[in-house]
Amino acid sequence: MNLGNRRYIITGIFLLFGVIFIARLFSLQVATDDWRAKAAELTEEKVKIYPSRGLIYDRNGELLVANRAIYDLMATPRKVAPFDTVAFCDLIKMDVEDFEEAFNKAKRYSRYKASVIKKQIDPEDFARIAEQLHKYPGFYGQTRTVRNYTRGIGAHVLGDFAEAGPKDIEQDSYYIPGDYIGKGGIERTYEEELRGRKGAKYVLVDVRNNVQESFDGGRLDTAAVQGQDLTITLDADLQAYAEKLMQNKLGSVVAIEPKTGEILALVSAPGWDPNLLVGSQRGTNYAQLQSDSLKPLYNRAIQGQYRPGSIFKMVQSLIALQDGKITPATRITCNRGIIGCHGAHSYDDLEGAIMHSCNPYFHQVMKRMVEQGEEESRFKDAQIGLNAWKEKIHRFGFGTDLDSDIPRILKGNVPGSSYYDNIYGELSWAYSTIYSISIGEGELLINPLQMANLSAIIANRGYYYPPHVIKSVGTDGKPEQFLEPISTGVDEKHFETVVNAMQKVVDTPGGTARRARIEGIEVCGKTGTVQNDPLPDHSVFIAFAPKDDPQIAVSVYVEWSGFGGTWAAPIASLLIEQYLNDSIANPAKEQRILDAEFLGP
């Protein structure tokens, strides 16, 4: 047999086997019903099992955030029989146009797979719908879990829980369309801990997506892992009381435990009940909050950037004492020719200058730190001195996010030489150009959380813990980053003059914060009246108590309300008294605050 004939025989054999194989496949998959049906059953599908989200408790073990069941109305288009659309939409309380859009979208996605028609239906409403669903084949309810905010407080701290958007899904493969995610506050910061881990169930489905049986006896299935519970630092009762005091006002309250940096209360006013952003009315309620002219969604406690006013004079005092530019006995004439001042004083030492909030005193204190050279070198000296001053201010947490676990903190502004170079040009400005920052005005900006932290620093005599809201993740305790104190670089001895002056601000007849006095408790505080020309000033106050064993440090901002001692100071004292004594001795003082209204100029 020659080589050519052998090649034809081999080729023929391969072709014969190929024809036989194709014929057999046709017989099994097309001609034989049993095998066709069996092939359909061998389509594997992975069904996700969602875990319960972790619960959130306050520092005393009170449940603040729980889970509750709601329902999504689902539809499998191929199973839907002809029905009265108007009657059905009336049953589910949905506009006909919105329903038709949702149902057509479902059909485009898949006629055999279920799609959501209406989301987050409350159990009470779904119970009414469920009684009639048997009339509408192809429609059914699917249980989901959403958050339930048991006290309706702390919306800005807790954040909210909503459907994951395209960016969330793009950034984290854990999420798919229809999943939910923490959108703000600690719901966002601790999302990974709270969400748990999804499980999976593998099933065999037919070509119409009907489940036939478990795949491989369920050996590949995995259970969902529940999210970790969180214990947070808020005191629910104090938080609720602070929100009550700030009703009908614009502003903020922040209270910190100085010895730990734990945030006891954080209020931005006006606020809202976090339950408004749960359920089928979430979209409507969110739109209303977003369009509200008073901006309730805006977190003034961490994003409001204000001039600190006279409160900043204590920081100037401390870094000047540390640098040896002044001593507690240093006296400076109240020269109203260089900057305006108020009150009956003329030649204070440091304690008196803090008590009387003497502007010329602190004008000269900062000048000693920033500009000390000859006249001809004052521009260069101011540049060098201001940058050194800025570094010291940063050590108090100003111009930083304080390494907090609260998301989206705005750092404020502590201007250095580059800031003024951009405005005036390099070496074209001197201390005489920027002196307003010496008294907490001008370009200096801070947020209320930073001011409460300043109060904690003074209470601790020189250090702070990063202010935070987490007390324990599951049973693992607090993250280590919140256990290390941060030093300001100012020696403890320099704080005594400032602390004594703050006590006299509250206790001395004629002191600017007499309304902050509490019988039996030594309160140390400092008022601020933040300039806001041509509009009314903001009322500001920081305080801590008790003086020698500080348990709470507070900052209060009340916008458009005037002098710091008139409104912010009594609010702070009521919070301190409630926290330390669990009661208020002077109901008339409390009622005055509750009756006050400051909602704009």
Secondary structure in CASP SS format (residue, H / E / C, confidence):
PFRMAT SS
TARGET T0000
AUTHOR 0000-0000-0000
METHOD secondary structure of the structure
MODEL  1
M C 1.00
N C 1.00
L H 1.00
G H 1.00
N H 1.00
R H 1.00
R H 1.00
Y H 1.00
I H 1.00
I H 1.00
T H 1.00
G H 1.00
I H 1.00
F H 1.00
L H 1.00
L H 1.00
F H 1.00
G H 1.00
V H 1.00
I H 1.00
F H 1.00
I H 1.00
A H 1.00
R H 1.00
L H 1.00
F H 1.00
S H 1.00
L H 1.00
Q H 1.00
V H 1.00
A H 1.00
T C 1.00
D H 1.00
D H 1.00
W H 1.00
R H 1.00
A H 1.00
K H 1.00
A H 1.00
A H 1.00
E H 1.00
L C 1.00
T E 1.00
E E 1.00
E E 1.00
K E 1.00
V E 1.00
K E 1.00
I E 1.00
Y C 1.00
P C 1.00
S C 1.00
R C 1.00
G C 1.00
L C 1.00
I E 1.00
Y E 1.00
D C 1.00
R C 1.00
N C 1.00
G C 1.00
E C 1.00
L E 1.00
L E 1.00
V E 1.00
A E 1.00
N E 1.00
R E 1.00
A E 1.00
I E 1.00
Y E 1.00
D E 1.00
L E 1.00
M E 1.00
A E 1.00
T C 1.00
P H 1.00
R H 1.00
K H 1.00
V C 1.00
A C 1.00
P C 1.00
F C 1.00
D C 1.00
T H 1.00
V H 1.00
A H 1.00
F H 1.00
C H 1.00
D H 1.00
L H 1.00
I H 1.00
K C 1.00
M C 1.00
D C 1.00
V H 1.00
E H 1.00
D H 1.00
F H 1.00
E H 1.00
E H 1.00
A H 1.00
F H 1.00
N H 1.00
K H 1.00
A H 1.00
K H 1.00
R H 1.00
Y H 1.00
S C 1.00
R C 1.00
Y C 1.00
K C 1.00
A C 1.00
S E 1.00
V E 1.00
I E 1.00
K E 1.00
K E 1.00
Q E 1.00
I E 1.00
D C 1.00
P H 1.00
E H 1.00
D H 1.00
F H 1.00
A H 1.00
R H 1.00
I H 1.00
A H 1.00
E C 1.00
Q C 1.00
L H 1.00
H H 1.00
K H 1.00
Y C 1.00
P C 1.00
G C 1.00
F E 1.00
Y E 1.00
G E 1.00
Q E 1.00
T E 1.00
R E 1.00
T E 1.00
V E 1.00
R E 1.00
N E 1.00
Y E 1.00
T C 1.00
R C 1.00
G C 1.00
I C 1.00
G C 1.00
A H 1.00
H H 1.00
V H 1.00
L H 1.00
G C 1.00
D C 1.00
F E 1.00
A E 1.00
E E 1.00
A C 1.00
G C 1.00
P H 1.00
K H 1.00
D H 1.00
I H 1.00
E H 1.00
Q H 1.00
D C 1.00
S C 1.00
Y C 1.00
Y C 1.00
I C 1.00
P C 1.00
G C 1.00
D C 1.00
Y E 1.00
I E 1.00
G E 1.00
K C 1.00
G C 1.00
G H 1.00
I H 1.00
E H 1.00
R H 1.00
T H 1.00
Y C 1.00
E H 1.00
E H 1.00
E H 1.00
L H 1.00
R H 1.00
G C 1.00
R E 1.00
K C 1.00
G E 1.00
A E 1.00
K E 1.00
Y E 1.00
V E 1.00
L E 1.00
V E 1.00
D C 1.00
V C 1.00
R C 1.00
N C 1.00
N C 1.00
V E 1.00
Q E 1.00
E E 1.00
S E 1.00
F H 1.00
D H 1.00
G H 1.00
G H 1.00
R C 1.00
L C 1.00
D C 1.00
T E 1.00
A C 1.00
A C 1.00
V E 1.00
Q C 1.00
G C 1.00
Q C 1.00
D C 1.00
L E 1.00
T E 1.00
I E 1.00
T C 1.00
L C 1.00
D C 1.00
A H 1.00
D H 1.00
L H 1.00
Q H 1.00
A H 1.00
Y H 1.00
A H 1.00
E H 1.00
K H 1.00
L H 1.00
M C 1.00
Q C 1.00
N C 1.00
K E 1.00
L C 1.00
G E 1.00
S E 1.00
V E 1.00
V E 1.00
A E 1.00
I E 1.00
E E 1.00
P C 1.00
K C 1.00
T C 1.00
G C 1.00
E E 1.00
I E 1.00
L E 1.00
A E 1.00
L E 1.00
V E 1.00
S E 1.00
A E 1.00
P C 1.00
G C 1.00
W C 1.00
D C 1.00
P H 1.00
N H 1.00
L H 1.00
L H 1.00
V C 1.00
G C 1.00
S C 1.00
Q C 1.00
R H 1.00
G H 1.00
T H 1.00
N H 1.00
Y H 1.00
A H 1.00
Q H 1.00
L H 1.00
Q H 1.00
S H 1.00
D C 1.00
S C 1.00
L C 1.00
K C 1.00
P C 1.00
L C 1.00
Y C 1.00
N C 1.00
R H 1.00
A H 1.00
I H 1.00
Q H 1.00
G C 1.00
Q C 1.00
Y E 1.00
R C 1.00
P C 1.00
G H 1.00
S H 1.00
I H 1.00
F H 1.00
K H 1.00
M H 1.00
V H 1.00
Q H 1.00
S H 1.00
L H 1.00
I H 1.00
A H 1.00
L H 1.00
Q H 1.00
D H 1.00
G C 1.00
K C 1.00
I C 1.00
T C 1.00
P C 1.00
A C 1.00
T C 1.00
R C 1.00
I E 1.00
T E 1.00
C C 1.00
N C 1.00
R C 1.00
G C 1.00
I C 1.00
I C 1.00
G C 1.00
C C 1.00
H C 1.00
G C 1.00
A C 1.00
H C 1.00
S C 1.00
Y E 1.00
D E 1.00
D C 1.00
L H 1.00
E H 1.00
G H 1.00
A H 1.00
I H 1.00
M H 1.00
H H 1.00
S C 1.00
C C 1.00
N H 1.00
P H 1.00
Y H 1.00
F H 1.00
H H 1.00
Q H 1.00
V H 1.00
M H 1.00
K H 1.00
R H 1.00
M H 1.00
V H 1.00
E C 1.00
Q C 1.00
G C 1.00
E C 1.00
E H 1.00
E H 1.00
S H 1.00
R H 1.00
F H 1.00
K H 1.00
D H 1.00
A H 1.00
Q H 1.00
I H 1.00
G H 1.00
L H 1.00
N H 1.00
A H 1.00
W H 1.00
K H 1.00
E H 1.00
K H 1.00
I H 1.00
H H 1.00
R C 1.00
F C 1.00
G C 1.00
F C 1.00
G C 1.00
T C 1.00
D C 1.00
L C 1.00
D C 1.00
S C 1.00
D C 1.00
I C 1.00
P C 1.00
R C 1.00
I C 1.00
L C 1.00
K C 1.00
G C 1.00
N E 1.00
V C 1.00
P C 1.00
G C 1.00
S H 1.00
S H 1.00
Y H 1.00
Y H 1.00
D H 1.00
N H 1.00
I H 1.00
Y H 1.00
G C 1.00
E C 1.00
L C 1.00
S C 1.00
W C 1.00
A C 1.00
Y H 1.00
S H 1.00
T H 1.00
I H 1.00
Y H 1.00
S H 1.00
I H 1.00
S H 1.00
I H 1.00
G C 1.00
E C 1.00
G C 1.00
E C 1.00
L C 1.00
L E 1.00
I E 1.00
N C 1.00
P H 1.00
L H 1.00
Q H 1.00
M H 1.00
A H 1.00
N H 1.00
L H 1.00
S H 1.00
A H 1.00
I H 1.00
I H 1.00
A H 1.00
N H 1.00
R C 1.00
G C 1.00
Y E 1.00
Y E 1.00
Y C 1.00
P C 1.00
P C 1.00
H E 1.00
V C 1.00
I E 1.00
K E 1.00
S E 1.00
V E 1.00
G C 1.00
T C 1.00
D C 1.00
G C 1.00
K C 1.00
P C 1.00
E H 1.00
Q H 1.00
F H 1.00
L C 1.00
E C 1.00
P C 1.00
I E 1.00
S E 1.00
T C 1.00
G C 1.00
V C 1.00
D C 1.00
E H 1.00
K H 1.00
H H 1.00
F H 1.00
E H 1.00
T H 1.00
V H 1.00
V H 1.00
N H 1.00
A H 1.00
M H 1.00
Q H 1.00
K H 1.00
V H 1.00
V H 1.00
D H 1.00
T C 1.00
P C 1.00
G C 1.00
G C 1.00
T C 1.00
A C 1.00
R H 1.00
R H 1.00
A H 1.00
R C 1.00
I E 1.00
E C 1.00
G C 1.00
I E 1.00
E C 1.00
V C 1.00
C E 1.00
G E 1.00
K E 1.00
T E 1.00
G E 1.00
T E 1.00
V E 1.00
Q C 1.00
N C 1.00
D C 1.00
P C 1.00
L C 1.00
P C 1.00
D C 1.00
H E 1.00
S E 1.00
V E 1.00
F E 1.00
I E 1.00
A E 1.00
F E 1.00
A E 1.00
P C 1.00
K C 1.00
D C 1.00
D C 1.00
P C 1.00
Q C 1.00
I E 1.00
A E 1.00
V E 1.00
S E 1.00
V E 1.00
Y E 1.00
V E 1.00
E C 1.00
W C 1.00
S C 1.00
G C 1.00
F C 1.00
G C 1.00
G C 1.00
T C 1.00
W C 1.00
A H 1.00
A H 1.00
P H 1.00
I H 1.00
A H 1.00
S H 1.00
L H 1.00
L H 1.00
I H 1.00
E H 1.00
Q H 1.00
Y H 1.00
L H 1.00
N H 1.00
D C 1.00
S C 1.00
I C 1.00
A C 1.00
N C 1.00
P H 1.00
A H 1.00
K H 1.00
E H 1.00
Q H 1.00
R H 1.00
I H 1.00
L H 1.00
D H 1.00
A C 1.00
E C 1.00
F E 1.00
L C 1.00
G C 1.00
P C 1.00
END
